[in-house]
Amino acid sequence: MQHSQPAAGRYAPSPSGDLHFGNLRTALLAWLFARQSGRQFFMRVEDIDSERSSMESACRQLEDLAALGIEWDEPVIYQHERGDAYAAALEQLDTYECYCSRRDIREAASAPHAQPGMYPGTCRDLTEEQRAYRRSQLAAQDRLPAIRLRAHAHEWTVTDYYKGEFTGPVDDVILKRGGNLKQAQAGDWAYNLAVVVDDGHQNIDQIVRGDDLLGSAPAQAYLAHELGLKQPNYIHVPLVVNAQGNRLAKRDGAVTLREMLAEKPITEIFSQLAASIGVSDVTSADEVLEKFDPRNLSQEAWALVLP
Ligand code: GLU
């Protein structure tokens, strides 16, 4: 695919609640990497999971990021509006219908030789006759099959700024979930497809995100390859943890921007965010943009000490 658009970075929050210190730190890093390298910077609202996402939450997240001085290029993309693009991408891929329930997958995955966490391939090589039978069995339960990628590689290698070359397994990932005929649900698009299609659409060649997502990068990069998209460069950054060393969560205390603002001015919160990425004595986004040096970002998880 040819792009006349300039290369870009992005931040892609899921709007299921206010961003906490860890999310804000990743957003700041994504903005810094993009702007320091002269890239465009986009916001993508990952509201593909309609049950867990809300427009109100998306608005609050964008307001919080703007309050910190993080600015972005337009337009903001909302995944709930991108169904046609996902459908067009699905057409280009080698796929098959999958009739398995979660339980089927669990049972098949516990068989000897099954690879943990990987789809055991139950529906990959069915005959047309077997498919018609499985389809009718599902229809009797008012269910539609899911669509999976027929992967032609077992593993894929990505390049990450901090982690170097990273090779991981490629699976027959779900691209579209099975729907329920009774509730007239077409079935939700799967995250792995949406993220790759949207990164391609926005010409994202620099993906900054939490390192909990490193494991999904090879499968996503493989999918990009299958769609004829350029391989993005990855920058997976360590997460923020609580005093016990567990990934920071909202229940850990006053960790969202709005909660923190009840206790201290925004400049102080900003200094704390900047200190967590190795920049001291700054109170604004512009100052941190001048001073941030990616080599000083600790590769350990950052522990947030709450009062
Ligand atoms: N929406 C994902 C999250 O909030 C980010 C995924 C990505 O950056 O690729 O964790």
Residues whose N, C-alpha, C, O or C-beta is under 5 A from the ligand:
A	BS01	LIG	A12 P13 S14 E46 V208 R209
